[in-house]
């Protein structure tokens, strides 16, 4: 009996790390903002208006560590981000890219990221994960999905993700 319990425990723990994200989320929102809307904010050093300060926080902040504290999502459209629903038929490619266990070398860059693209993963209306992405620097900041996306960012992952998101449905 003891061994059967251990067996179920091992199976349960093993399946958690390979969570099928296409089942875990069923709605994916993509918020993006163009460079021309953010250039002035990126260069400005002080005297920010309230809206500019909030936009700058969203673009560069990596302090939010939990989904409960991710209140910036409700402000995105008011800050100039454009919201798009990612079609469900793209989920397979996104899952393969972001949530797989591939293990090739990680790429690092020296530029300062401005997260102009934000992916919001939802299960029905419930928030289950956020990915802030800088396609220029090839950097990302994950909230709620850090463990599952630990292998994202290798080789051409950012170019592939951008291509998937921008492709016509």
ZAROVO-244445 format. One record per residue: residue in one letter; x, y, z of N, C-alpha, C in turn. Coordinates in pm, whole numbers, plus 50000, padded with zeros to 5 digits. Each point is the difference from the previous one (the first is absolute). Layout:
N
{pt 'A' {X Y Z} {X Y Z} {X Y Z}} ...
END
This chain:
169
{pt 'X' {50083 49880 50000} {49917 50120 50000} {50087 50126 50000}} {pt 'X' {50107 49993 50078} {50092 50113 50010} {50061 50033 49864}} {pt 'X' {50035 49897 49923} {50063 50020 49870} {49900 50056 49898}} {pt 'X' {49877 49960 50012} {49897 50052 49911} {49980 50149 50024}} {pt 'X' {50002 50041 50125} {49989 50142 50034} {50116 50078 49939}} {pt 'X' {50121 49948 50013} {50118 50066 49942} {49990 50007 49848}} {pt 'X' {49948 49895 49940} {49984 49997 49855} {49905 50111 49954}} {pt 'X' {49886 50013 50066} {49905 50105 49964} {50059 50139 50025}} {pt 'X' {50077 50013 50106} {50066 50127 50030} {50098 50037 49890}} {pt 'X' {50081 49905 49956} {50096 50024 49892} {49930 50035 49869}} {pt 'X' {49895 49928 49968} {49925 50028 49878} {49939 50139 50007}} {pt 'X' {49943 50035 50113} {49940 50133 50018} {50101 50111 49988}} {pt 'X' {50114 49986 50064} {50104 50103 49993} {50058 50011 49860}} {pt 'X' {50018 49887 49935} {50054 50002 49864} {49907 50067 49902}} {pt 'X' {49872 49982 50017} {49905 50061 49908} {49987 50150 50022}} {pt 'X' {50030 50049 50120} {49990 50144 50027} {50101 50078 49919}} {pt 'X' {50121 49948 49984} {50102 50075 49929} {49974 50004 49850}} {pt 'X' {49922 49908 49951} {49968 49997 49858} {49856 50040 49977}} {pt 'X' {49956 50101 50071} {49863 50047 49992} {49963 50030 49855}} {pt 'X' {49887 49953 49956} {49956 50025 49864} {49935 50137 49998}} {pt 'X' {50075 50098 49955} {49952 50137 50010} {49884 50031 49908}} {pt 'X' {49984 49927 49894} {49884 50021 49916} {49871 49966 50072}} {pt 'X' {50009 49915 50101} {49884 49966 50081} {49991 50094 50120}} {pt 'X' {50114 50042 50051} {50005 50085 50118} {49948 50141 49971}} {pt 'X' {50022 50050 49881} {49942 50129 49961} {49915 49979 49876}} {pt 'X' {49894 50078 49987} {49915 49988 49882} {49976 50136 49935}} {pt 'X' {50070 50101 50050} {49988 50134 49943} {50137 50066 50012}} {pt 'X' {50044 50060 49891} {50129 50067 49999} {49982 50139 49940}} {pt 'X' {50030 50100 50082} {49991 50139 49956} {50141 50052 49975}} {pt 'X' {50016 50072 49890} {50130 50058 49965} {49984 50151 49998}} {pt 'X' {50070 50067 50089} {50001 50145 50005} {50132 50047 49940}} {pt 'X' {49993 50096 49908} {50123 50052 49941} {49989 50151 49983}} {pt 'X' {50116 50062 50002} {50007 50145 49981} {50117 50027 49906}} {pt 'X' {49982 50095 49911} {50103 50028 49901} {50114 50083 50058}} {pt 'X' {50114 49989 49937} {50119 50073 50044} {49978 50150 49996}} {pt 'X' {49928 50050 49899} {49980 50145 49990} {49918 50054 50117}} {pt 'X' {49918 49915 50065} {49924 50045 50117} {50082 49996 50128}} {pt 'X' {50114 49931 49997} {50080 49984 50122} {50135 50071 49996}} {pt 'X' {50045 50043 49885} {50134 50058 49986} {50020 50120 50092}} {pt 'X' {49906 50091 50004} {50014 50119 50085} {50011 49962 50147}} {pt 'X' {49922 49904 50043} {50002 49954 50140} {50134 49935 50032}} {pt 'X' {50052 49922 49905} {50126 49930 50022} {50116 50096 50016}} {pt 'X' {49996 50112 49931} {50111 50096 50003} {49988 50101 50114}} {pt 'X' {49878 50024 50043} {49976 50099 50104} {50056 49951 50134}} {pt 'X' {50065 50089 50074} {50063 49962 50127} {49919 50041 50123}} {pt 'X' {49922 50108 49989} {49925 50047 50117} {49877 50078 49956}} {pt 'X' {49926 50053 50098} {49879 50080 49976} {49894 49924 49921}} {pt 'X' {49970 49881 50045} {49899 49918 49934} {49861 50037 50049}} {pt 'X' {49904 49999 49908} {49861 50012 50041} {49961 49867 50065}} {pt 'X' {49884 49995 50063} {49955 49877 50065} {49989 49886 49898}} {pt 'X' {49944 50031 49882} {49983 49898 49896} {50137 49954 49947}} {pt 'X' {50091 50094 49979} {50134 49966 49952} {50074 49913 50101}} {pt 'X' {49984 50033 50127} {50066 49922 50105} {49947 49857 50001}} {pt 'X' {49869 49986 49988} {49939 49866 49999} {50045 49921 49878}} {pt 'X' {50004 50065 49883} {50046 49933 49878} {50145 49955 50015}} {pt 'X' {50083 50086 50054} {50141 49966 50020} {50013 49880 50095}} {pt 'X' {49921 49996 50104} {50001 49886 50093} {49966 49870 49928}} {pt 'X' {49898 50005 49915} {49958 49881 49927} {50110 49956 49903}} {pt 'X' {50063 50097 49934} {50102 49967 49900} {50127 49940 50059}} {pt 'X' {50040 50044 50119} {50129 49955 50053} {49993 49920 50129}} {pt 'X' {49888 50004 50069} {49993 49939 50133} {50005 49848 49997}} {pt 'X' {50077 49945 50093} {50003 49855 50022} {49982 49970 50149}} {pt 'X' {49931 50089 50069} {49979 49985 50144} {49879 49913 50033}} {pt 'X' {49901 49998 49912} {49880 49921 50025} {50037 49853 50001}} {pt 'X' {49973 49933 50110} {50040 49859 50012} {49882 49904 50011}} {pt 'X' {49880 50052 50016} {49885 49910 50010} {49885 50053 49915}} {pt 'X' {49915 49909 49959} {49885 50038 49918} {49905 50090 50076}} {pt 'X' {49991 49985 50129} {49912 50085 50081} {50043 50146 49996}} {pt 'X' {50129 50022 49983} {50052 50137 49998} {50014 50056 49859}} {pt 'X' {49953 49927 49901} {50014 50041 49861} {49883 50088 49957}} {pt 'X' {49979 50108 50072} {49888 50089 49971} {50023 50088 49877}} {pt 'X' {50120 49999 49945} {50030 50084 49885} {49922 49958 49875}} {pt 'X' {49950 49878 49995} {49931 49950 49881} {49877 50084 49968}} {pt 'X' {49927 50040 50103} {49877 50078 49976} {50031 50138 49943}} {pt 'X' {50123 50048 50013} {50038 50132 49951} {50058 49999 49859}} {pt 'X' {50031 49885 49945} {50077 49993 49876} {49936 50075 49884}} {pt 'X' {49873 49978 49974} {49935 50066 49886} {49997 50152 50019}} {pt 'X' {49978 50046 50122} {50001 50143 50029} {50137 50064 49983}} {pt 'X' {50105 49917 50007} {50137 50050 49982} {50046 49996 49855}} {pt 'X' {49914 49950 49910} {50035 49999 49858} {50028 49862 49943}} {pt 'X' {49994 49897 50081} {50019 49864 49950} {49877 49959 49920}} {pt 'X' {50021 49922 49895} {49892 49947 49919} {49979 49854 50041}} {pt 'X' {49876 49965 50029} {49967 49864 50044} {49951 49918 49883}} {pt 'X' {50055 49879 49988} {49956 49906 49897} {49980 49864 50065}} {pt 'X' {49897 49928 49956} {49980 49863 50045} {50081 49909 49908}} {pt 'X' {50084 49918 50057} {50077 49904 49921} {49909 49881 49971}} {pt 'X' {49984 49965 49871} {49912 49887 49966} {50048 49869 50063}} {pt 'X' {49906 49918 50042} {50032 49873 50066} {50082 49908 49912}} {pt 'X' {49989 50013 49868} {50077 49912 49912} {50150 50029 50005}} {pt 'X' {50040 50114 50058} {50142 50032 50017} {50056 49948 50133}} {pt 'X' {49914 49954 50089} {50043 49955 50133} {50102 49887 49993}} {pt 'X' {49982 49907 49907} {50091 49886 49988} {50143 50044 49975}} {pt 'X' {50017 50092 49905} {50135 50050 49968} {50058 50080 50116}} {pt 'X' {49916 50079 50064} {50047 50080 50115} {50038 49907 50115}} {pt 'X' {49920 49899 50026} {50031 49903 50106} {50132 49931 49974}} {pt 'X' {50018 49956 49876} {50124 49930 49963} {50122 50089 50019}} {pt 'X' {49985 50125 49969} {50110 50095 50010} {50028 50043 50143}} {pt 'X' {49897 50035 50074} {50019 50057 50133} {50005 49898 50113}} {pt 'X' {49929 49890 49988} {49984 49909 50112} {50065 49863 49980}} {pt 'X' {50083 49985 49899} {50063 49869 49977} {50126 49985 50085}} {pt 'X' {50053 49879 50001} {50119 49970 50080} {50128 49998 49916}} {pt 'X' {50006 50078 49897} {50122 50003 49918} {50117 50050 50085}} {pt 'X' {50121 49967 49960} {50112 50032 50088} {50123 50052 49926}} {pt 'X' {49982 50080 49899} {50116 50059 49933} {50040 50127 50071}} {pt 'X' {50116 50056 49968} {50058 50112 50074} {49915 50125 50009}} {pt 'X' {50005 50064 50114} {49927 50124 50027} {50074 50116 49936}} {pt 'X' {49926 50096 49951} {50058 50117 49935} {49989 50119 50094}} {pt 'X' {50106 50077 50013} {49996 50119 50085} {50037 50122 49918}} {pt 'X' {49943 50113 50037} {50031 50126 49933} {50025 50106 50105}} {pt 'X' {50061 50109 49958} {50036 50105 50094} {49905 50119 49996}} {pt 'X' {49904 50000 49912} {49912 50117 49990} {49897 50001 50112}} {pt 'X' {49946 50117 50026} {49898 50017 50104} {49863 49973 49937}} {pt 'X' {49926 49903 50051} {49873 49965 49937} {49888 50101 50028}} {pt 'X' {49921 50024 49897} {49875 50074 50011} {49892 49903 49954}} {pt 'X' {49918 49958 50093} {49901 49895 49974} {49879 50059 49929}} {pt 'X' {50007 50006 49867} {49893 50056 49918} {49894 49896 49963}} {pt 'X' {50028 49875 50031} {49905 49892 49970} {49973 49921 50127}} {pt 'X' {49873 49982 50031} {49961 49931 50123} {49895 49895 49965}} {pt 'X' {50029 49876 50037} {49906 49890 49979} {49931 49970 50133}} {pt 'X' {49868 49994 49996} {49921 49974 50120} {49926 49868 49978}} {pt 'X' {50037 49900 50080} {49941 49867 49991} {49884 49992 50100}} {pt 'X' {49884 49955 49950} {49882 49989 50085} {49936 49862 49985}} {pt 'X' {49943 49956 50107} {49914 49881 49998} {49861 50054 50027}} {pt 'X' {49917 50004 49896} {49872 50070 50004} {50031 50146 50033}} {pt 'X' {49951 50054 50109} {50030 50141 50032} {50115 50012 50100}} {pt 'X' {50046 49888 50055} {50102 50002 50105} {50141 50014 49942}} {pt 'X' {50076 50091 50053} {50138 50022 49958} {50088 49886 50049}} {pt 'X' {50075 49935 49908} {50086 49888 50039} {50147 50024 49968}} {pt 'X' {50032 50104 49922} {50140 50027 49969} {50017 50125 49916}} {pt 'X' {50118 50061 50012} {50033 50120 49923} {50142 49986 49948}} {pt 'X' {50020 50037 49875} {50134 50004 49942} {50023 50139 49942}} {pt 'X' {50093 50074 50059} {50040 50130 49945} {50120 49972 49910}} {pt 'X' {49993 50045 49874} {50102 49963 49902} {50059 50123 49933}} {pt 'X' {50132 50001 49987} {50070 50101 49921} {50063 49927 49881}} {pt 'X' {49940 50015 49883} {50050 49931 49882} {50133 50058 49952}} {pt 'X' {50026 50127 50028} {50126 50063 49957} {50119 49945 50079}} {pt 'X' {49987 49986 50130} {50110 49953 50087} {50000 49849 50019}} {pt 'X' {49895 49934 49955} {49984 49856 50023} {50002 49968 50149}} {pt 'X' {49916 50073 50073} {49986 49978 50143} {49851 49991 50034}} {pt 'X' {49972 49931 50110} {49861 49988 50044} {49996 49996 50152}} {pt 'X' {49883 50034 50052} {49976 49993 50144} {49866 49930 50019}} {pt 'X' {50003 49889 50070} {49881 49917 50018} {49944 50015 50141}} {pt 'X' {49869 50000 50008} {49931 50006 50129} {49900 49884 50003}} {pt 'X' {50014 49913 50097} {49909 49887 50014} {50033 49881 49913}} {pt 'X' {50091 50016 49905} {50038 49891 49909} {50151 49984 49990}} {pt 'X' {50073 50052 50099} {50146 49999 49995} {50056 49859 49986}} {pt 'X' {49949 49909 50079} {50051 49863 50000} {49973 49932 49866}} {pt 'X' {49882 50018 49947} {49963 49933 49876} {50073 50058 49879}} {pt 'X' {50045 50124 50009} {50065 50066 49886} {50150 50013 50020}} {pt 'X' {50058 49925 50091} {50142 50015 50032} {50090 49971 49881}} {pt 'X' {49953 49927 49901} {50082 49969 49882} {49970 50092 49882}} {pt 'X' {49911 50096 50018} {49970 50095 49892} {50112 50103 49992}} {pt 'X' {50036 50038 49878} {50102 50103 49980} {50125 49947 49935}} {pt 'X' {49992 49882 49945} {50116 49937 49940} {49998 50019 49849}} {pt 'X' {50117 50010 49945} {50020 50017 49855} {49905 50105 49943}} {pt 'X' {49908 49958 49914} {49912 50094 49930} {49860 50007 50059}} {pt 'X' {49983 49969 50128} {49867 49996 50062} {49924 50131 49985}} {pt 'X' {50067 50111 50021} {49931 50130 49995} {49953 50032 49859}} {pt 'X' {50084 49972 49901} {49960 50023 49861} {49883 49911 49962}} {pt 'X' {50005 49875 50044} {49891 49907 49970} {49869 50044 50066}} {pt 'X' {50008 50041 50127} {49880 50045 50070} {49941 50123 49933}} {pt 'X' {50084 50094 49964} {49953 50121 49933} {49933 49965 49867}} {pt 'X' {50059 49908 49927} {49944 49958 49871} {49863 49933 50019}} {pt 'X' {49988 49916 50102} {49872 49933 50029} {49893 50102 50035}} {pt 'X' {50035 50095 50086} {49901 50099 50044} {49957 50092 49886}} {pt 'X' {50094 50038 49914} {49968 50095 49893} {49944 49935 49874}} {pt 'X' {50006 49868 49991} {49946 49929 49884} {49848 50015 49994}} {pt 'X' {49950 50010 49881} {49855 50008 49981} {49937 49869 50043}} {pt 'X' {49882 50006 50064} {49935 49876 50048} {49957 49906 49893}} 
END
